[in-house]
Amino acid sequence: MTRRRRTLTAACLLALPAASALLPSAEAAVPPEHAVVVCQSASFYANYDSSSGPSGLLRTLGYGKKIGHTPGAHPVYNGWAATFDYGPNDWGYLRIECIGGYDSW
């Protein structure tokens, strides 16, 4: 390895920690805004695949169930929104039109 290449490699390795400090970490995820289910019943799925849709039905959530979703921060795929169920404290996918009542509790 040439001296110039070693110097460039060393500079890149030293710059990596500084550059990574500017990137958001996985631990800095946006907490979900409080919302409720506004449909009479809504299927809550574990996963969403863009080619086949939702999969892994976890349970059905009823009207008024306390959930969390932050518009613009949590993904929505073809109308299926990443949602947090405050009951058993897990993430899943719920139809976006079944989410409402933001900051109502």
PAKEVO-60857 format. One record per atom (N, C-alpha, C): residue number from 1; x, y, z; atom name; chain. Coordinates in nm, 4 decimals, decimal comma, always signed. Layout:
<r nr="NUM" u="X" v="Y" w="Z" atom="CA" kette="A"/>
...
This chain:
<r nr="1" u="+0,0856" v="-0,1161" w="+0,0000" atom="N" kette="A"/>
<r nr="1" u="+0,0000" v="+0,0000" w="+0,0000" atom="CA" kette="A"/>
<r nr="1" u="+0,0908" v="+0,1232" w="+0,0000" atom="C" kette="A"/>
<r nr="2" u="+0,0573" v="+0,2176" w="-0,0828" atom="N" kette="A"/>
<r nr="2" u="+0,1380" v="+0,3393" w="-0,0912" atom="CA" kette="A"/>
<r nr="2" u="+0,1123" v="+0,4281" w="+0,0290" atom="C" kette="A"/>
<r nr="3" u="+0,2044" v="+0,5193" w="+0,0508" atom="N" kette="A"/>
<r nr="3" u="+0,1924" v="+0,6102" w="+0,1646" atom="CA" kette="A"/>
<r nr="3" u="+0,0675" v="+0,6967" w="+0,1521" atom="C" kette="A"/>
<r nr="4" u="+0,0376" v="+0,7414" w="+0,0312" atom="N" kette="A"/>
<r nr="4" u="-0,0801" v="+0,8259" w="+0,0093" atom="CA" kette="A"/>
<r nr="4" u="-0,2094" v="+0,7486" w="+0,0421" atom="C" kette="A"/>
<r nr="5" u="-0,2129" v="+0,6223" w="+0,0015" atom="N" kette="A"/>
<r nr="5" u="-0,3310" v="+0,5403" w="+0,0269" atom="CA" kette="A"/>
<r nr="5" u="-0,3474" v="+0,5156" w="+0,1770" atom="C" kette="A"/>
<r nr="6" u="-0,2372" v="+0,4888" w="+0,2489" atom="N" kette="A"/>
<r nr="6" u="-0,2432" v="+0,4678" w="+0,3935" atom="CA" kette="A"/>
<r nr="6" u="-0,2930" v="+0,5938" w="+0,4635" atom="C" kette="A"/>
<r nr="7" u="-0,2453" v="+0,7107" w="+0,4182" atom="N" kette="A"/>
<r nr="7" u="-0,2884" v="+0,8363" w="+0,4779" atom="CA" kette="A"/>
<r nr="7" u="-0,4376" v="+0,8579" w="+0,4550" atom="C" kette="A"/>
<r nr="8" u="-0,4841" v="+0,8314" w="+0,3351" atom="N" kette="A"/>
<r nr="8" u="-0,6256" v="+0,8464" w="+0,3022" atom="CA" kette="A"/>
<r nr="8" u="-0,7106" v="+0,7495" w="+0,3846" atom="C" kette="A"/>
<r nr="9" u="-0,6653" v="+0,6256" w="+0,3975" atom="N" kette="A"/>
<r nr="9" u="-0,7373" v="+0,5267" w="+0,4778" atom="CA" kette="A"/>
<r nr="9" u="-0,7452" v="+0,5711" w="+0,6235" atom="C" kette="A"/>
<r nr="10" u="-0,6350" v="+0,6192" w="+0,6776" atom="N" kette="A"/>
<r nr="10" u="-0,6339" v="+0,6655" w="+0,8168" atom="CA" kette="A"/>
<r nr="10" u="-0,7280" v="+0,7836" w="+0,8354" atom="C" kette="A"/>
<r nr="11" u="-0,7295" v="+0,8752" w="+0,7399" atom="N" kette="A"/>
<r nr="11" u="-0,8184" v="+0,9915" w="+0,7488" atom="CA" kette="A"/>
<r nr="11" u="-0,9647" v="+0,9482" w="+0,7464" atom="C" kette="A"/>
<r nr="12" u="-0,9967" v="+0,8515" w="+0,6625" atom="N" kette="A"/>
<r nr="12" u="-1,1348" v="+0,8019" w="+0,6541" atom="CA" kette="A"/>
<r nr="12" u="-1,1753" v="+0,7338" w="+0,7841" atom="C" kette="A"/>
<r nr="13" u="-1,0850" v="+0,6546" w="+0,8414" atom="N" kette="A"/>
<r nr="13" u="-1,1166" v="+0,5858" w="+0,9662" atom="CA" kette="A"/>
<r nr="13" u="-1,1353" v="+0,6835" w="+1,0815" atom="C" kette="A"/>
<r nr="14" u="-1,0616" v="+0,7924" w="+1,0815" atom="N" kette="A"/>
<r nr="14" u="-1,0763" v="+0,8932" w="+1,1858" atom="CA" kette="A"/>
<r nr="14" u="-1,2039" v="+0,9745" w="+1,1673" atom="C" kette="A"/>
<r nr="15" u="-1,2459" v="+0,9924" w="+1,0436" atom="N" kette="A"/>
<r nr="15" u="-1,3654" v="+1,0727" w="+1,0152" atom="CA" kette="A"/>
<r nr="15" u="-1,4940" v="+0,9944" w="+1,0403" atom="C" kette="A"/>
<r nr="16" u="-1,4869" v="+0,8618" w="+1,0391" atom="N" kette="A"/>
<r nr="16" u="-1,6067" v="+0,7795" w="+1,0546" atom="CA" kette="A"/>
<r nr="16" u="-1,6816" v="+0,8059" w="+1,1853" atom="C" kette="A"/>
<r nr="17" u="-1,6164" v="+0,8078" w="+1,3021" atom="N" kette="A"/>
<r nr="17" u="-1,6930" v="+0,8367" w="+1,4249" atom="CA" kette="A"/>
<r nr="17" u="-1,7584" v="+0,9746" w="+1,4234" atom="C" kette="A"/>
<r nr="18" u="-1,6914" v="+1,0732" w="+1,3671" atom="N" kette="A"/>
<r nr="18" u="-1,7486" v="+1,2079" w="+1,3611" atom="CA" kette="A"/>
<r nr="18" u="-1,8697" v="+1,2110" w="+1,2689" atom="C" kette="A"/>
<r nr="19" u="-1,8616" v="+1,1418" w="+1,1563" atom="N" kette="A"/>
<r nr="19" u="-1,9736" v="+1,1392" w="+1,0619" atom="CA" kette="A"/>
<r nr="19" u="-2,0912" v="+1,0613" w="+1,1199" atom="C" kette="A"/>
<r nr="20" u="-2,0640" v="+0,9514" w="+1,1899" atom="N" kette="A"/>
<r nr="20" u="-2,1736" v="+0,8722" w="+1,2445" atom="CA" kette="A"/>
<r nr="20" u="-2,2446" v="+0,9444" w="+1,3591" atom="C" kette="A"/>
<r nr="21" u="-2,1780" v="+1,0374" w="+1,4233" atom="N" kette="A"/>
<r nr="21" u="-2,2422" v="+1,1144" w="+1,5305" atom="CA" kette="A"/>
<r nr="21" u="-2,3512" v="+1,2052" w="+1,4750" atom="C" kette="A"/>
<r nr="22" u="-2,3425" v="+1,2390" w="+1,3471" atom="N" kette="A"/>
<r nr="22" u="-2,4414" v="+1,3256" w="+1,2842" atom="CA" kette="A"/>
<r nr="22" u="-2,5663" v="+1,2490" w="+1,2401" atom="C" kette="A"/>
<r nr="23" u="-2,5561" v="+1,1158" w="+1,2290" atom="N" kette="A"/>
<r nr="23" u="-2,6676" v="+1,0351" w="+1,1825" atom="CA" kette="A"/>
<r nr="23" u="-2,7578" v="+0,9974" w="+1,2994" atom="C" kette="A"/>
<r nr="24" u="-2,8892" v="+0,9905" w="+1,2775" atom="N" kette="A"/>
<r nr="24" u="-2,9781" v="+0,9498" w="+1,3864" atom="CA" kette="A"/>
<r nr="24" u="-2,9589" v="+0,8025" w="+1,4181" atom="C" kette="A"/>
<r nr="25" u="-2,9676" v="+0,7676" w="+1,5435" atom="N" kette="A"/>
<r nr="25" u="-2,9520" v="+0,6280" w="+1,5832" atom="CA" kette="A"/>
<r nr="25" u="-3,0879" v="+0,5605" w="+1,5882" atom="C" kette="A"/>
<r nr="26" u="-3,0875" v="+0,4287" w="+1,5903" atom="N" kette="A"/>
<r nr="26" u="-3,2127" v="+0,3538" w="+1,5991" atom="CA" kette="A"/>
<r nr="26" u="-3,2817" v="+0,3787" w="+1,7329" atom="C" kette="A"/>
<r nr="27" u="-3,2048" v="+0,4136" w="+1,8330" atom="N" kette="A"/>
<r nr="27" u="-3,2620" v="+0,4397" w="+1,9648" atom="CA" kette="A"/>
<r nr="27" u="-3,3351" v="+0,5741" w="+1,9706" atom="C" kette="A"/>
<r nr="28" u="-3,3145" v="+0,6587" w="+1,8728" atom="N" kette="A"/>
<r nr="28" u="-3,3762" v="+0,7910" w="+1,8728" atom="CA" kette="A"/>
<r nr="28" u="-3,5047" v="+0,7917" w="+1,7901" atom="C" kette="A"/>
<r nr="29" u="-3,5750" v="+0,6796" w="+1,7866" atom="N" kette="A"/>
<r nr="29" u="-3,6988" v="+0,6698" w="+1,7096" atom="CA" kette="A"/>
<r nr="29" u="-3,8046" v="+0,7635" w="+1,7678" atom="C" kette="A"/>
<r nr="30" u="-3,8921" v="+0,8097" w="+1,6814" atom="N" kette="A"/>
<r nr="30" u="-3,9987" v="+0,9007" w="+1,7233" atom="CA" kette="A"/>
<r nr="30" u="-4,1030" v="+0,8217" w="+1,8016" atom="C" kette="A"/>
<r nr="31" u="-4,1343" v="+0,8623" w="+1,9243" atom="N" kette="A"/>
<r nr="31" u="-4,2391" v="+0,7925" w="+1,9982" atom="CA" kette="A"/>
<r nr="31" u="-4,3746" v="+0,8168" w="+1,9324" atom="C" kette="A"/>
<r nr="32" u="-4,4619" v="+0,7176" w="+1,9324" atom="N" kette="A"/>
<r nr="32" u="-4,5908" v="+0,7343" w="+1,8659" atom="CA" kette="A"/>
<r nr="32" u="-4,6823" v="+0,8317" w="+1,9391" atom="C" kette="A"/>
<r nr="33" u="-4,7564" v="+0,9113" w="+1,8599" atom="N" kette="A"/>
<r nr="33" u="-4,8569" v="+1,0005" w="+1,9172" atom="CA" kette="A"/>
<r nr="33" u="-4,9755" v="+0,9168" w="+1,9634" atom="C" kette="A"/>
<r nr="34" u="-5,0384" v="+0,9569" w="+2,0721" atom="N" kette="A"/>
<r nr="34" u="-5,1558" v="+0,8863" w="+2,1219" atom="CA" kette="A"/>
<r nr="34" u="-5,2715" v="+0,9036" w="+2,0245" atom="C" kette="A"/>
<r nr="35" u="-5,3377" v="+0,7931" w="+1,9944" atom="N" kette="A"/>
<r nr="35" u="-5,4534" v="+0,7924" w="+1,9054" atom="CA" kette="A"/>
<r nr="35" u="-5,5454" v="+0,6795" w="+1,9514" atom="C" kette="A"/>
<r nr="36" u="-5,6560" v="+0,6628" w="+1,8811" atom="N" kette="A"/>
<r nr="36" u="-5,7486" v="+0,5538" w="+1,9105" atom="CA" kette="A"/>
<r nr="36" u="-5,7971" v="+0,4927" w="+1,7798" atom="C" kette="A"/>
<r nr="37" u="-5,8485" v="+0,3715" w="+1,7897" atom="N" kette="A"/>
<r nr="37" u="-5,9102" v="+0,3052" w="+1,6750" atom="CA" kette="A"/>
<r nr="37" u="-6,0475" v="+0,3681" w="+1,6551" atom="C" kette="A"/>
<r nr="38" u="-6,0757" v="+0,4133" w="+1,5329" atom="N" kette="A"/>
<r nr="38" u="-6,2045" v="+0,4774" w="+1,5046" atom="CA" kette="A"/>
<r nr="38" u="-6,2956" v="+0,3896" w="+1,4193" atom="C" kette="A"/>
<r nr="39" u="-6,2525" v="+0,2683" w="+1,3859" atom="N" kette="A"/>
<r nr="39" u="-6,3373" v="+0,1719" w="+1,3162" atom="CA" kette="A"/>
<r nr="39" u="-6,4023" v="+0,0804" w="+1,4207" atom="C" kette="A"/>
<r nr="40" u="-6,5131" v="+0,0182" w="+1,3869" atom="N" kette="A"/>
<r nr="40" u="-6,5778" v="-0,0740" w="+1,4805" atom="CA" kette="A"/>
<r nr="40" u="-6,4857" v="-0,1904" w="+1,5152" atom="C" kette="A"/>
<r nr="41" u="-6,4123" v="-0,2395" w="+1,4160" atom="N" kette="A"/>
<r nr="41" u="-6,3101" v="-0,3413" w="+1,4395" atom="CA" kette="A"/>
<r nr="41" u="-6,2022" v="-0,3233" w="+1,3324" atom="C" kette="A"/>
<r nr="42" u="-6,0788" v="-0,3501" w="+1,3706" atom="N" kette="A"/>
<r nr="42" u="-5,9671" v="-0,3318" w="+1,2789" atom="CA" kette="A"/>
<r nr="42" u="-5,8666" v="-0,4442" w="+1,2991" atom="C" kette="A"/>
<r nr="43" u="-5,8273" v="-0,5075" w="+1,1898" atom="N" kette="A"/>
<r nr="43" u="-5,7282" v="-0,6141" w="+1,1964" atom="CA" kette="A"/>
<r nr="43" u="-5,5902" v="-0,5543" w="+1,2174" atom="C" kette="A"/>
<r nr="44" u="-5,5144" v="-0,6143" w="+1,3066" atom="N" kette="A"/>
<r nr="44" u="-5,3807" v="-0,5676" w="+1,3447" atom="CA" kette="A"/>
<r nr="44" u="-5,2814" v="-0,6780" w="+1,3078" atom="C" kette="A"/>
<r nr="45" u="-5,1968" v="-0,6490" w="+1,2071" atom="N" kette="A"/>
<r nr="45" u="-5,1054" v="-0,7491" w="+1,1531" atom="CA" kette="A"/>
<r nr="45" u="-4,9621" v="-0,7250" w="+1,1993" atom="C" kette="A"/>
<r nr="46" u="-4,8846" v="-0,8325" w="+1,2081" atom="N" kette="A"/>
<r nr="46" u="-4,7454" v="-0,8259" w="+1,2526" atom="CA" kette="A"/>
<r nr="46" u="-4,6535" v="-0,7668" w="+1,1464" atom="C" kette="A"/>
<r nr="47" u="-4,6785" v="-0,7966" w="+1,0187" atom="N" kette="A"/>
<r nr="47" u="-4,5881" v="-0,7557" w="+0,9117" atom="CA" kette="A"/>
<r nr="47" u="-4,6646" v="-0,7008" w="+0,7926" atom="C" kette="A"/>
<r nr="48" u="-4,5905" v="-0,6284" w="+0,7081" atom="N" kette="A"/>
<r nr="48" u="-4,6458" v="-0,5839" w="+0,5813" atom="CA" kette="A"/>
<r nr="48" u="-4,5416" v="-0,6063" w="+0,4735" atom="C" kette="A"/>
<r nr="49" u="-4,5819" v="-0,6714" w="+0,3661" atom="N" kette="A"/>
<r nr="49" u="-4,4954" v="-0,6978" w="+0,2514" atom="CA" kette="A"/>
<r nr="49" u="-4,5567" v="-0,6279" w="+0,1314" atom="C" kette="A"/>
<r nr="50" u="-4,4781" v="-0,5473" w="+0,0616" atom="N" kette="A"/>
<r nr="50" u="-4,5327" v="-0,4677" w="-0,0486" atom="CA" kette="A"/>
<r nr="50" u="-4,5871" v="-0,5538" w="-0,1622" atom="C" kette="A"/>
<r nr="51" u="-4,5406" v="-0,6769" w="-0,1764" atom="N" kette="A"/>
<r nr="51" u="-4,5895" v="-0,7612" w="-0,2852" atom="CA" kette="A"/>
<r nr="51" u="-4,7139" v="-0,8414" w="-0,2469" atom="C" kette="A"/>
<r nr="52" u="-4,7291" v="-0,8744" w="-0,1183" atom="N" kette="A"/>
<r nr="52" u="-4,8424" v="-0,9580" w="-0,0800" atom="CA" kette="A"/>
<r nr="52" u="-4,9358" v="-0,8948" w="+0,0232" atom="C" kette="A"/>
<r nr="53" u="-4,8991" v="-0,7778" w="+0,0761" atom="N" kette="A"/>
<r nr="53" u="-4,9848" v="-0,7105" w="+0,1731" atom="CA" kette="A"/>
<r nr="53" u="-4,9549" v="-0,7526" w="+0,3152" atom="C" kette="A"/>
<r nr="54" u="-5,0497" v="-0,7296" w="+0,4062" atom="N" kette="A"/>
<r nr="54" u="-5,0261" v="-0,7614" w="+0,5479" atom="CA" kette="A"/>
<r nr="54" u="-5,0239" v="-0,9130" w="+0,5719" atom="C" kette="A"/>
<r nr="55" u="-4,9508" v="-0,9526" w="+0,6762" atom="N" kette="A"/>
<r nr="55" u="-4,9457" v="-1,0946" w="+0,7118" atom="CA" kette="A"/>
<r nr="55" u="-4,9269" v="-1,1083" w="+0,8625" atom="C" kette="A"/>
<r nr="56" u="-4,9637" v="-1,2215" w="+0,9134" atom="N" kette="A"/>
<r nr="56" u="-4,9460" v="-1,2505" w="+1,0551" atom="CA" kette="A"/>
<r nr="56" u="-5,0458" v="-1,1777" w="+1,1424" atom="C" kette="A"/>
<r nr="57" u="-5,1732" v="-1,2092" w="+1,1264" atom="N" kette="A"/>
<r nr="57" u="-5,2774" v="-1,1436" w="+1,2067" atom="CA" kette="A"/>
<r nr="57" u="-5,2474" v="-1,1632" w="+1,3549" atom="C" kette="A"/>
<r nr="58" u="-5,2315" v="-1,0531" w="+1,4264" atom="N" kette="A"/>
<r nr="58" u="-5,2062" v="-1,0599" w="+1,5702" atom="CA" kette="A"/>
<r nr="58" u="-5,3366" v="-1,0652" w="+1,6490" atom="C" kette="A"/>
<r nr="59" u="-5,4292" v="-0,9752" w="+1,6141" atom="N" kette="A"/>
<r nr="59" u="-5,5576" v="-0,9684" w="+1,6837" atom="CA" kette="A"/>
<r nr="59" u="-5,6453" v="-0,8636" w="+1,6150" atom="C" kette="A"/>
<r nr="60" u="-5,7686" v="-0,8542" w="+1,6583" atom="N" kette="A"/>
<r nr="60" u="-5,8606" v="-0,7520" w="+1,6097" atom="CA" kette="A"/>
<r nr="60" u="-5,8763" v="-0,6476" w="+1,7184" atom="C" kette="A"/>
<r nr="61" u="-5,8611" v="-0,5223" w="+1,6804" atom="N" kette="A"/>
<r nr="61" u="-5,8739" v="-0,4121" w="+1,7757" atom="CA" kette="A"/>
<r nr="61" u="-6,0119" v="-0,3493" w="+1,7608" atom="C" kette="A"/>
<r nr="62" u="-6,0759" v="-0,3226" w="+1,8711" atom="N" kette="A"/>
<r nr="62" u="-6,2097" v="-0,2652" w="+1,8704" atom="CA" kette="A"/>
<r nr="62" u="-6,2093" v="-0,1132" w="+1,8777" atom="C" kette="A"/>
<r nr="63" u="-6,3249" v="-0,0559" w="+1,8546" atom="N" kette="A"/>
<r nr="63" u="-6,3436" v="+0,0889" w="+1,8583" atom="CA" kette="A"/>
<r nr="63" u="-6,2967" v="+0,1456" w="+1,9926" atom="C" kette="A"/>
<r nr="64" u="-6,2179" v="+0,2531" w="+1,9873" atom="N" kette="A"/>
<r nr="64" u="-6,1721" v="+0,3198" w="+2,1079" atom="CA" kette="A"/>
<r nr="64" u="-6,0444" v="+0,2641" w="+2,1682" atom="C" kette="A"/>
<r nr="65" u="-5,9889" v="+0,1571" w="+2,1104" atom="N" kette="A"/>
<r nr="65" u="-5,8650" v="+0,0975" w="+2,1611" atom="CA" kette="A"/>
<r nr="65" u="-5,7515" v="+0,1991" w="+2,1529" atom="C" kette="A"/>
<r nr="66" u="-5,6730" v="+0,2123" w="+2,2583" atom="N" kette="A"/>
<r nr="66" u="-5,5617" v="+0,3079" w="+2,2622" atom="CA" kette="A"/>
<r nr="66" u="-5,4433" v="+0,2542" w="+2,1821" atom="C" kette="A"/>
<r nr="67" u="-5,4031" v="+0,3338" w="+2,0829" atom="N" kette="A"/>
<r nr="67" u="-5,2927" v="+0,2976" w="+1,9949" atom="CA" kette="A"/>
<r nr="67" u="-5,2033" v="+0,4197" w="+1,9757" atom="C" kette="A"/>
<r nr="68" u="-5,0979" v="+0,4029" w="+1,9006" atom="N" kette="A"/>
<r nr="68" u="-5,0104" v="+0,5149" w="+1,8695" atom="CA" kette="A"/>
<r nr="68" u="-4,9648" v="+0,5112" w="+1,7253" atom="C" kette="A"/>
<r nr="69" u="-4,9590" v="+0,6283" w="+1,6631" atom="N" kette="A"/>
<r nr="69" u="-4,9078" v="+0,6440" w="+1,5264" atom="CA" kette="A"/>
<r nr="69" u="-4,8747" v="+0,7918" w="+1,5082" atom="C" kette="A"/>
<r nr="70" u="-4,7595" v="+0,8215" w="+1,4528" atom="N" kette="A"/>
<r nr="70" u="-4,7209" v="+0,9602" w="+1,4270" atom="CA" kette="A"/>
<r nr="70" u="-4,7190" v="+0,9847" w="+1,2771" atom="C" kette="A"/>
<r nr="71" u="-4,8173" v="+1,0587" w="+1,2242" atom="N" kette="A"/>
<r nr="71" u="-4,8197" v="+1,0879" w="+1,0807" atom="CA" kette="A"/>
<r nr="71" u="-4,6909" v="+1,1578" w="+1,0373" atom="C" kette="A"/>
<r nr="72" u="-4,6359" v="+1,1111" w="+0,9277" atom="N" kette="A"/>
<r nr="72" u="-4,5134" v="+1,1700" w="+0,8743" atom="CA" kette="A"/>
<r nr="72" u="-4,3861" v="+1,1110" w="+0,9317" atom="C" kette="A"/>
<r nr="73" u="-4,3961" v="+1,0428" w="+1,0442" atom="N" kette="A"/>
<r nr="73" u="-4,2764" v="+0,9831" w="+1,1047" atom="CA" kette="A"/>
<r nr="73" u="-4,2800" v="+0,8304" w="+1,0961" atom="C" kette="A"/>
<r nr="74" u="-4,3986" v="+0,7706" w="+1,1105" atom="N" kette="A"/>
<r nr="74" u="-4,4119" v="+0,6256" w="+1,1015" atom="CA" kette="A"/>
<r nr="74" u="-4,4656" v="+0,5903" w="+0,9638" atom="C" kette="A"/>
<r nr="75" u="-4,4115" v="+0,4851" w="+0,9029" atom="N" kette="A"/>
<r nr="75" u="-4,4461" v="+0,4541" w="+0,7634" atom="CA" kette="A"/>
<r nr="75" u="-4,5907" v="+0,4098" w="+0,7428" atom="C" kette="A"/>
<r nr="76" u="-4,6394" v="+0,4395" w="+0,6216" atom="N" kette="A"/>
<r nr="76" u="-4,7699" v="+0,3923" w="+0,5754" atom="CA" kette="A"/>
<r nr="76" u="-4,7467" v="+0,3317" w="+0,4377" atom="C" kette="A"/>
<r nr="77" u="-4,7800" v="+0,2043" w="+0,4224" atom="N" kette="A"/>
<r nr="77" u="-4,7614" v="+0,1335" w="+0,2958" atom="CA" kette="A"/>
<r nr="77" u="-4,8974" v="+0,0935" w="+0,2413" atom="C" kette="A"/>
<r nr="78" u="-4,9341" v="+0,1502" w="+0,1264" atom="N" kette="A"/>
<r nr="78" u="-5,0611" v="+0,1179" w="+0,0610" atom="CA" kette="A"/>
<r nr="78" u="-5,1790" v="+0,1220" w="+0,1579" atom="C" kette="A"/>
<r nr="79" u="-5,1791" v="+0,2213" w="+0,2455" atom="N" kette="A"/>
<r nr="79" u="-5,2894" v="+0,2383" w="+0,3398" atom="CA" kette="A"/>
<r nr="79" u="-5,2736" v="+0,1632" w="+0,4707" atom="C" kette="A"/>
<r nr="80" u="-5,1657" v="+0,0872" w="+0,4864" atom="N" kette="A"/>
<r nr="80" u="-5,1386" v="+0,0141" w="+0,6103" atom="CA" kette="A"/>
<r nr="80" u="-5,0338" v="+0,0900" w="+0,6891" atom="C" kette="A"/>
<r nr="81" u="-5,0701" v="+0,1367" w="+0,8077" atom="N" kette="A"/>
<r nr="81" u="-4,9840" v="+0,2232" w="+0,8879" atom="CA" kette="A"/>
<r nr="81" u="-4,9152" v="+0,1456" w="+0,9996" atom="C" kette="A"/>
<r nr="82" u="-4,7858" v="+0,1722" w="+1,0180" atom="N" kette="A"/>
<r nr="82" u="-4,7132" v="+0,1173" w="+1,1325" atom="CA" kette="A"/>
<r nr="82" u="-4,7738" v="+0,1791" w="+1,2579" atom="C" kette="A"/>
<r nr="83" u="-4,8213" v="+0,0942" w="+1,3469" atom="N" kette="A"/>
<r nr="83" u="-4,8992" v="+0,1382" w="+1,4624" atom="CA" kette="A"/>
<r nr="83" u="-4,8513" v="+0,0661" w="+1,5881" atom="C" kette="A"/>
<r nr="84" u="-4,8578" v="+0,1356" w="+1,7001" atom="N" kette="A"/>
<r nr="84" u="-4,8196" v="+0,0769" w="+1,8274" atom="CA" kette="A"/>
<r nr="84" u="-4,9446" v="+0,0496" w="+1,9083" atom="C" kette="A"/>
<r nr="85" u="-4,9598" v="-0,0738" w="+1,9542" atom="N" kette="A"/>
<r nr="85" u="-5,0743" v="-0,1103" w="+2,0383" atom="CA" kette="A"/>
<r nr="85" u="-5,0293" v="-0,1013" w="+2,1835" atom="C" kette="A"/>
<r nr="86" u="-5,0876" v="-0,0079" w="+2,2573" atom="N" kette="A"/>
<r nr="86" u="-5,0478" v="+0,0134" w="+2,3961" atom="CA" kette="A"/>
<r nr="86" u="-5,0944" v="-0,0974" w="+2,4899" atom="C" kette="A"/>
<r nr="87" u="-5,1847" v="-0,1840" w="+2,4445" atom="N" kette="A"/>
<r nr="87" u="-5,2294" v="-0,2948" w="+2,5291" atom="CA" kette="A"/>
<r nr="87" u="-5,1135" v="-0,3878" w="+2,5622" atom="C" kette="A"/>
<r nr="88" u="-5,0719" v="-0,4722" w="+2,4687" atom="N" kette="A"/>
<r nr="88" u="-4,9565" v="-0,5588" w="+2,4960" atom="CA" kette="A"/>
<r nr="88" u="-4,8224" v="-0,4947" w="+2,4590" atom="C" kette="A"/>
<r nr="89" u="-4,8240" v="-0,3681" w="+2,4199" atom="N" kette="A"/>
<r nr="89" u="-4,7010" v="-0,2953" w="+2,3849" atom="CA" kette="A"/>
<r nr="89" u="-4,6238" v="-0,3596" w="+2,2706" atom="C" kette="A"/>
<r nr="90" u="-4,6870" v="-0,3667" w="+2,1528" atom="N" kette="A"/>
<r nr="90" u="-4,6172" v="-0,4175" w="+2,0358" atom="CA" kette="A"/>
<r nr="90" u="-4,6550" v="-0,3375" w="+1,9112" atom="C" kette="A"/>
<r nr="91" u="-4,5689" v="-0,3474" w="+1,8103" atom="N" kette="A"/>
<r nr="91" u="-4,5889" v="-0,2788" w="+1,6833" atom="CA" kette="A"/>
<r nr="91" u="-4,6577" v="-0,3720" w="+1,5851" atom="C" kette="A"/>
<r nr="92" u="-4,7340" v="-0,3126" w="+1,4938" atom="N" kette="A"/>
<r nr="92" u="-4,7979" v="-0,3877" w="+1,3877" atom="CA" kette="A"/>
<r nr="92" u="-4,8508" v="-0,2917" w="+1,2827" atom="C" kette="A"/>
<r nr="93" u="-4,9358" v="-0,3426" w="+1,1947" atom="N" kette="A"/>
<r nr="93" u="-4,9912" v="-0,2624" w="+1,0857" atom="CA" kette="A"/>
<r nr="93" u="-5,1426" v="-0,2630" w="+1,0917" atom="C" kette="A"/>
<r nr="94" u="-5,1993" v="-0,1440" w="+1,0750" atom="N" kette="A"/>
<r nr="94" u="-5,3427" v="-0,1189" w="+1,0866" atom="CA" kette="A"/>
<r nr="94" u="-5,3808" v="-0,0266" w="+0,9720" atom="C" kette="A"/>
<r nr="95" u="-5,5030" v="-0,0378" w="+0,9214" atom="N" kette="A"/>
<r nr="95" u="-5,5478" v="+0,0522" w="+0,8143" atom="CA" kette="A"/>
<r nr="95" u="-5,5449" v="+0,1966" w="+0,8650" atom="C" kette="A"/>
<r nr="96" u="-5,4903" v="+0,2879" w="+0,7840" atom="N" kette="A"/>
<r nr="96" u="-5,4746" v="+0,4284" w="+0,8237" atom="CA" kette="A"/>
<r nr="96" u="-5,6086" v="+0,4950" w="+0,8519" atom="C" kette="A"/>
<r nr="97" u="-5,7141" v="+0,4554" w="+0,7803" atom="N" kette="A"/>
<r nr="97" u="-5,8449" v="+0,5189" w="+0,8028" atom="CA" kette="A"/>
<r nr="97" u="-5,9068" v="+0,4770" w="+0,9358" atom="C" kette="A"/>
<r nr="98" u="-5,8494" v="+0,3777" w="+1,0017" atom="N" kette="A"/>
<r nr="98" u="-5,8990" v="+0,3343" w="+1,1327" atom="CA" kette="A"/>
<r nr="98" u="-5,8250" v="+0,4018" w="+1,2475" atom="C" kette="A"/>
<r nr="99" u="-5,7387" v="+0,4965" w="+1,2165" atom="N" kette="A"/>
<r nr="99" u="-5,6637" v="+0,5681" w="+1,3191" atom="CA" kette="A"/>
<r nr="99" u="-5,7168" v="+0,7102" w="+1,3279" atom="C" kette="A"/>
<r nr="100" u="-5,7500" v="+0,7546" w="+1,4469" atom="N" kette="A"/>
<r nr="100" u="-5,8008" v="+0,8903" w="+1,4671" atom="CA" kette="A"/>
<r nr="100" u="-5,7933" v="+0,9293" w="+1,6133" atom="C" kette="A"/>
<r nr="101" u="-5,8580" v="+1,0380" w="+1,6455" atom="N" kette="A"/>
<r nr="101" u="-5,8597" v="+1,0828" w="+1,7846" atom="CA" kette="A"/>
<r nr="101" u="-5,7223" v="+1,1109" w="+1,8409" atom="C" kette="A"/>
<r nr="102" u="-5,6372" v="+1,1709" w="+1,7576" atom="N" kette="A"/>
<r nr="102" u="-5,5018" v="+1,2009" w="+1,8019" atom="CA" kette="A"/>
<r nr="102" u="-5,5045" v="+1,2911" w="+1,9255" atom="C" kette="A"/>
<r nr="103" u="-5,4172" v="+1,2631" w="+2,0197" atom="N" kette="A"/>
<r nr="103" u="-5,4028" v="+1,3388" w="+2,1451" atom="CA" kette="A"/>
<r nr="103" u="-5,5340" v="+1,3458" w="+2,2240" atom="C" kette="A"/>
<r nr="104" u="-5,6170" v="+1,2438" w="+2,2115" atom="N" kette="A"/>
<r nr="104" u="-5,7441" v="+1,2437" w="+2,2842" atom="CA" kette="A"/>
<r nr="104" u="-5,7340" v="+1,1782" w="+2,4222" atom="C" kette="A"/>
<r nr="105" u="-5,6186" v="+1,1244" w="+2,4537" atom="N" kette="A"/>
<r nr="105" u="-5,6034" v="+1,0630" w="+2,5865" atom="CA" kette="A"/>
<r nr="105" u="-5,4670" v="+1,0876" w="+2,6422" atom="C" kette="A"/>
